[in-house]
Amino acid sequence: MPPPYPRRPQAPPQFSGPRYNEFIQSPKVRVIDENGENLGVMYTKEAFEQAQSVGLDLVEISPNADPPVAKFLDIGRYKYEAQKKAAEQRKKQKTQEIKEIKMRPNIDDHDYDVKMRKVFEFLEEGDKVKVTMRFRGREMAHGELGMAVLRRVQEQTAEMAKIEAHPRMEGRQMLMVLAPK
């Protein structure tokens, strides 16, 4: 009895990484042996048989070349090393975060110094710093006090930071963004 629904042909498995062995679609490839010597251009089937005779896989290294470049390698080891290399690069890259420091226009000297120590620490780590000046109640009428504090921050960080966003009002707060030089 036939199945109750028509069967769809299965798609070939999706590849992660380079094509190898019988999955190489090009009729001819430039072959490099396990010692790194160029064997020249040959038919893919012939190159695959040579790779098998040595006990290795034929791996497509540069698929966009004309003809594609393939090399005799152990595919498992090749994928493992590529994975390790990618993990090492991810570990080394530094993402730049935006750290926020909140102040008030009538901030006391000691509190200001503590906040500035944090600003310097963030800038040394390579992070951007968003300095937020919050206004409450009647402080809104005295925006120049907040601007004076932000100018003071700007002057103290001039050697190690550049201003990415100049001080501007957004509702009840004034914002400024510093980025490390």
C-alpha positions as CSV (number, residue, x, y, z in Angstrom):
1,M,0.0,0.0,0.0
2,P,1.4,3.5,-0.9
3,P,2.0,6.0,1.8
4,P,-1.0,8.3,2.5
5,Y,1.0,11.4,1.4
6,P,3.5,11.9,-1.3
7,R,7.1,11.8,0.0
8,R,9.3,14.8,-0.5
9,P,12.9,14.2,-1.6
10,Q,15.3,14.8,1.3
11,A,17.6,17.7,1.0
12,P,21.3,17.0,1.3
13,P,22.8,17.7,4.7
14,Q,23.8,21.3,5.4
15,F,27.5,21.8,5.5
16,S,29.4,23.6,8.2
17,G,32.9,24.2,7.1
18,P,34.7,23.2,3.9
19,R,33.5,20.6,1.4
20,Y,35.5,17.4,1.3
21,N,35.8,14.1,-0.5
22,E,32.8,13.2,-2.7
23,F,31.0,16.5,-1.7
24,I,33.4,18.6,-3.8
25,Q,31.2,19.7,-6.7
26,S,33.9,21.0,-9.1
27,P,35.0,18.6,-11.8
28,K,38.7,19.6,-11.5
29,V,40.7,20.9,-8.6
30,R,44.3,22.2,-8.0
31,V,45.7,19.6,-5.6
32,I,48.2,20.2,-2.8
33,D,49.5,17.0,-1.0
34,E,50.1,16.5,2.7
35,N,53.6,17.9,2.5
36,G,52.4,21.2,0.9
37,E,53.7,20.4,-2.6
38,N,51.6,21.4,-5.6
39,L,50.5,18.3,-7.6
40,G,48.8,20.5,-10.3
41,V,45.3,20.4,-11.7
42,M,43.6,17.1,-11.8
43,Y,40.1,15.5,-11.9
44,T,38.4,15.6,-8.5
45,K,37.7,11.8,-8.6
46,E,41.4,11.1,-9.3
47,A,42.5,13.4,-6.5
48,F,40.0,11.9,-4.1
49,E,41.4,8.4,-4.9
50,Q,45.0,9.6,-4.3
51,A,44.0,11.1,-1.0
52,Q,42.3,7.8,0.1
53,S,45.4,5.9,-0.8
54,V,47.5,8.1,1.5
55,G,44.8,7.7,4.2
56,L,43.6,11.3,4.2
57,D,40.6,13.3,3.0
58,L,40.5,15.7,0.0
59,V,39.5,19.0,1.5
60,E,38.5,22.1,-0.5
61,I,40.6,24.9,0.9
62,S,39.8,27.7,-1.5
63,P,36.4,27.1,-3.2
64,N,36.3,30.5,-5.0
65,A,39.6,30.0,-6.9
66,D,39.6,28.9,-10.6
67,P,40.0,25.9,-10.4
68,P,39.3,25.4,-6.6
69,V,42.2,24.4,-4.4
70,A,42.0,21.2,-2.5
71,K,44.5,19.7,-0.1
72,F,45.1,16.2,1.4
73,L,44.1,16.6,5.1
74,D,42.4,14.8,8.0
75,I,39.0,16.5,7.9
76,G,38.3,15.8,11.6
77,R,41.6,17.4,12.7
78,Y,41.1,20.3,10.3
79,K,37.6,21.1,11.7
80,Y,38.9,20.8,15.3
81,E,41.8,23.2,14.7
82,A,39.5,25.7,12.9
83,Q,37.2,25.5,15.9
84,K,40.0,26.1,18.3
85,K,41.3,29.1,16.3
86,A,37.8,30.6,16.2
87,A,37.4,30.2,20.0
88,E,40.8,31.8,20.5
89,Q,39.9,34.8,18.4
90,R,36.6,35.2,20.2
91,K,38.4,35.1,23.5
92,K,40.9,37.8,22.4
93,Q,38.4,40.3,21.1
94,K,37.3,43.0,23.5
95,T,33.7,44.3,23.2
96,Q,33.4,48.0,24.1
97,E,30.7,48.5,26.7
98,I,29.0,51.8,27.7
99,K,29.3,52.3,31.4
100,E,27.1,55.0,33.0
101,I,27.9,57.4,35.8
102,K,25.0,59.3,37.3
103,M,25.5,62.7,39.0
104,R,23.5,65.6,40.4
105,P,24.2,69.3,39.7
106,N,24.9,70.0,43.4
107,I,27.3,67.1,43.9
108,D,29.8,67.4,46.8
109,D,33.6,67.3,46.1
110,H,34.2,64.0,47.7
111,D,31.3,62.3,45.9
112,Y,32.6,63.9,42.6
113,D,36.1,62.5,43.2
114,V,34.7,59.0,43.8
115,K,32.7,59.2,40.6
116,M,35.7,60.5,38.7
117,R,37.9,57.6,39.9
118,K,35.3,55.2,38.4
119,V,35.2,57.2,35.1
120,F,39.0,56.9,34.8
121,E,38.8,53.2,35.6
122,F,36.2,52.6,32.9
123,L,38.2,54.6,30.3
124,E,41.4,52.6,31.1
125,E,39.5,49.3,30.6
126,G,38.6,50.6,27.1
127,D,34.9,51.2,27.8
128,K,32.8,54.2,26.8
129,V,31.4,56.3,29.7
130,K,28.0,57.9,29.6
131,V,27.9,60.7,32.2
132,T,24.3,61.5,33.2
133,M,23.4,64.7,35.1
134,R,20.0,64.3,36.8
135,F,17.9,67.3,37.6
136,R,15.1,67.2,40.2
137,G,12.5,69.9,41.0
138,R,13.9,73.4,41.0
139,E,17.3,72.2,39.7
140,M,15.7,72.2,36.2
141,A,15.8,76.0,36.3
142,H,19.6,75.9,36.8
143,G,20.9,73.9,33.9
144,E,24.1,75.9,33.9
145,L,25.1,74.2,37.2
146,G,24.9,70.8,35.6
147,M,26.7,72.1,32.6
148,A,29.5,73.4,34.8
149,V,30.0,70.0,36.4
150,L,30.0,68.3,33.0
151,R,32.6,70.8,31.7
152,R,34.7,70.0,34.8
153,V,34.5,66.2,33.9
154,Q,35.4,67.1,30.3
155,E,38.5,69.0,31.4
156,Q,39.7,66.3,33.8
157,T,39.4,63.5,31.2
158,A,40.8,65.5,28.3
159,E,44.1,63.6,28.1
160,M,42.6,60.1,28.0
161,A,39.2,60.5,26.5
162,K,37.5,62.3,23.6
163,I,33.9,63.5,23.7
164,E,31.7,61.3,21.5
165,A,28.5,63.1,22.4
166,H,28.6,66.7,23.7
167,P,26.3,67.5,26.7
168,R,22.7,67.8,25.7
169,M,19.4,67.8,27.6
170,E,17.0,64.9,27.4
171,G,14.0,65.5,29.5
172,R,15.1,65.9,33.1
173,Q,18.7,64.8,32.5
174,M,21.8,66.1,30.7
175,L,23.9,63.5,28.9
176,M,27.5,63.4,27.7
177,V,29.4,60.4,26.2
178,L,33.2,59.9,26.6
179,A,35.2,57.4,24.5
180,P,38.8,56.4,25.3
181,K,41.4,57.8,22.9
